[in-house]
Amino acid sequence: MAMDRDQVLRDAAALLSRKSTATMDEVAKAAGIGRATLHRHFAGRDALVRALEDLGIRQFDQAIDRARLDAGPVVDALRRLVAEIEPNAQLLAFLVTENQLFEGDEVNEGWARLDARVAALFRRGQEAGELRIDLSPAWLTEALYGLIGTCAWAVMDGRVATKDFQYMITELLLGGARRSEK
């Protein structure tokens, strides 16, 4: 039976999101494969995390494409983005914390591109008068990532219902980011 590499990576992300100190043996077990098979594909934890990062960038890029961030009101585009990210939220939750260990002074081009795409959504909202201008697009982007990660962990732990994932993130973020009428 052929190994589904992306599924192994998703299983690894789900485990590592809950237990960041998990061993490669534990990752292999969570993925339903042997340790030797895991090591044939990922020489060690660093290689595994780099592969998770590549998958995360690819999945997040596709989610942004499907969300059509340039279409319609920013609030609607943000809701679509969160909905498209939800299936891979565990992976993003892991990467939001783990990537700090590997980037150092050099930011991955893929993440920089994704950050720019999401920040452009928030900038568009500010220019259209939908969002506050005193919160930078970069900060709103980071806040979105943090909310997605935190909500993914809460769903994994059973503290938040899966059906509430999108609502809780968008309402909390927009509650603070929307421009108020004076």
Contacts in CASP RR format, 6 or more apart in sequence:
PFRMAT RR
TARGET T0000
AUTHOR 0000-0000-0000
METHOD contacts of the structure
MODEL  1
MAMDRDQVLRDAAALLSRKSTATMDEVAKAAGIGRATLHRHFAGRDALVR
ALEDLGIRQFDQAIDRARLDAGPVVDALRRLVAEIEPNAQLLAFLVTENQ
LFEGDEVNEGWARLDARVAALFRRGQEAGELRIDLSPAWLTEALYGLIGT
CAWAVMDGRVATKDFQYMITELLLGGARRSEK
3 33 0 8 1.000
3 37 0 8 1.000
3 41 0 8 1.000
5 41 0 8 1.000
5 51 0 8 1.000
6 55 0 8 1.000
7 31 0 8 1.000
8 31 0 8 1.000
8 33 0 8 1.000
8 38 0 8 1.000
8 41 0 8 1.000
9 48 0 8 1.000
9 51 0 8 1.000
9 52 0 8 1.000
9 55 0 8 1.000
9 91 0 8 1.000
10 55 0 8 1.000
10 88 0 8 1.000
10 90 0 8 1.000
10 91 0 8 1.000
11 27 0 8 1.000
11 30 0 8 1.000
11 31 0 8 1.000
11 32 0 8 1.000
12 27 0 8 1.000
12 30 0 8 1.000
12 31 0 8 1.000
12 48 0 8 1.000
12 52 0 8 1.000
13 52 0 8 1.000
13 90 0 8 1.000
13 91 0 8 1.000
13 94 0 8 1.000
13 95 0 8 1.000
14 30 0 8 1.000
14 90 0 8 1.000
14 156 0 8 1.000
15 22 0 8 1.000
15 26 0 8 1.000
15 27 0 8 1.000
15 30 0 8 1.000
16 22 0 8 1.000
16 27 0 8 1.000
16 52 0 8 1.000
16 94 0 8 1.000
16 98 0 8 1.000
17 90 0 8 1.000
17 91 0 8 1.000
17 93 0 8 1.000
17 94 0 8 1.000
17 152 0 8 1.000
17 153 0 8 1.000
17 156 0 8 1.000
18 153 0 8 1.000
18 156 0 8 1.000
18 157 0 8 1.000
19 26 0 8 1.000
20 94 0 8 1.000
20 97 0 8 1.000
20 98 0 8 1.000
22 30 0 8 1.000
24 35 0 8 1.000
24 38 0 8 1.000
24 39 0 8 1.000
24 42 0 8 1.000
24 44 0 8 1.000
24 45 0 8 1.000
24 48 0 8 1.000
25 35 0 8 1.000
27 38 0 8 1.000
27 48 0 8 1.000
28 34 0 8 1.000
28 35 0 8 1.000
28 37 0 8 1.000
28 38 0 8 1.000
31 38 0 8 1.000
38 48 0 8 1.000
41 51 0 8 1.000
42 48 0 8 1.000
42 51 0 8 1.000
46 102 0 8 1.000
49 98 0 8 1.000
49 101 0 8 1.000
49 102 0 8 1.000
50 102 0 8 1.000
52 91 0 8 1.000
52 94 0 8 1.000
52 95 0 8 1.000
52 98 0 8 1.000
53 95 0 8 1.000
53 98 0 8 1.000
53 99 0 8 1.000
53 102 0 8 1.000
53 108 0 8 1.000
55 91 0 8 1.000
56 88 0 8 1.000
56 91 0 8 1.000
56 92 0 8 1.000
56 95 0 8 1.000
57 108 0 8 1.000
57 110 0 8 1.000
57 111 0 8 1.000
57 114 0 8 1.000
59 88 0 8 1.000
59 91 0 8 1.000
60 85 0 8 1.000
60 88 0 8 1.000
60 92 0 8 1.000
60 114 0 8 1.000
61 110 0 8 1.000
61 113 0 8 1.000
61 114 0 8 1.000
62 84 0 8 1.000
63 81 0 8 1.000
63 84 0 8 1.000
63 85 0 8 1.000
63 88 0 8 1.000
64 81 0 8 1.000
64 84 0 8 1.000
64 114 0 8 1.000
64 117 0 8 1.000
64 118 0 8 1.000
66 80 0 8 1.000
66 84 0 8 1.000
67 77 0 8 1.000
67 80 0 8 1.000
67 81 0 8 1.000
67 83 0 8 1.000
67 84 0 8 1.000
68 77 0 8 1.000
68 80 0 8 1.000
69 77 0 8 1.000
69 80 0 8 1.000
69 81 0 8 1.000
69 117 0 8 1.000
69 118 0 8 1.000
69 120 0 8 1.000
69 121 0 8 1.000
69 124 0 8 1.000
70 77 0 8 1.000
70 124 0 8 1.000
71 77 0 8 1.000
73 128 0 8 1.000
73 130 0 8 1.000
74 121 0 8 1.000
74 122 0 8 1.000
74 124 0 8 1.000
74 125 0 8 1.000
74 128 0 8 1.000
74 130 0 8 1.000
74 131 0 8 1.000
75 130 0 8 1.000
75 170 0 8 1.000
75 174 0 8 1.000
75 178 0 8 1.000
77 121 0 8 1.000
78 121 0 8 1.000
78 144 0 8 1.000
78 170 0 8 1.000
78 173 0 8 1.000
78 174 0 8 1.000
79 166 0 8 1.000
79 170 0 8 1.000
81 118 0 8 1.000
81 121 0 8 1.000
82 144 0 8 1.000
82 148 0 8 1.000
82 165 0 8 1.000
82 166 0 8 1.000
82 169 0 8 1.000
82 170 0 8 1.000
83 166 0 8 1.000
85 92 0 8 1.000
85 148 0 8 1.000
86 165 0 8 1.000
86 166 0 8 1.000
89 148 0 8 1.000
89 149 0 8 1.000
89 151 0 8 1.000
89 152 0 8 1.000
89 155 0 8 1.000
89 165 0 8 1.000
90 152 0 8 1.000
90 156 0 8 1.000
92 145 0 8 1.000
92 148 0 8 1.000
92 149 0 8 1.000
92 152 0 8 1.000
93 148 0 8 1.000
93 149 0 8 1.000
93 150 0 8 1.000
93 152 0 8 1.000
93 153 0 8 1.000
96 145 0 8 1.000
96 146 0 8 1.000
96 148 0 8 1.000
96 149 0 8 1.000
99 108 0 8 1.000
99 111 0 8 1.000
103 111 0 8 1.000
115 138 0 8 1.000
115 141 0 8 1.000
118 141 0 8 1.000
118 144 0 8 1.000
119 137 0 8 1.000
119 138 0 8 1.000
119 140 0 8 1.000
119 141 0 8 1.000
120 137 0 8 1.000
121 137 0 8 1.000
122 131 0 8 1.000
122 137 0 8 1.000
122 140 0 8 1.000
122 141 0 8 1.000
122 177 0 8 1.000
123 137 0 8 1.000
125 131 0 8 1.000
126 132 0 8 1.000
126 133 0 8 1.000
126 137 0 8 1.000
129 179 0 8 1.000
130 178 0 8 1.000
130 179 0 8 1.000
131 140 0 8 1.000
131 177 0 8 1.000
131 178 0 8 1.000
131 179 0 8 1.000
132 176 0 8 1.000
132 177 0 8 1.000
132 178 0 8 1.000
132 179 0 8 1.000
132 180 0 8 1.000
133 179 0 8 1.000
135 176 0 8 1.000
135 177 0 8 1.000
140 173 0 8 1.000
140 177 0 8 1.000
143 173 0 8 1.000
143 177 0 8 1.000
144 169 0 8 1.000
144 173 0 8 1.000
147 168 0 8 1.000
147 169 0 8 1.000
147 172 0 8 1.000
147 173 0 8 1.000
148 169 0 8 1.000
151 160 0 8 1.000
151 165 0 8 1.000
151 168 0 8 1.000
151 169 0 8 1.000
152 165 0 8 1.000
154 160 0 8 1.000
155 161 0 8 1.000
155 162 0 8 1.000
155 165 0 8 1.000
160 168 0 8 1.000
END
